[in-house]
């Protein structure tokens, strides 16, 4: 996915939903199960103060998007450098 495609998302929430995360209101977080049955949790507070592009960089640094996901869907979902 190109930087222009990332910028087409109106919010971080829209982006996370598009890449398979769901909202867990009980835990105040977005969550997603990976193919190897690991749960990725992103607290709502981590979205604050970011654009979709800056959040993506943070998410990659924090390991919320696994390398195998990046490799398999890089063209569809993620920007390689922010």
Secondary structure, DSSP 8 states (H G I E B T S, - for coil): --HHHHHT-SSHHHHHHHTT-EEETTTTEEEEE-TTS-EEEEEGGGGTT--HHHHHHHHHHHTSS-HHHHHHHHHHH--S--
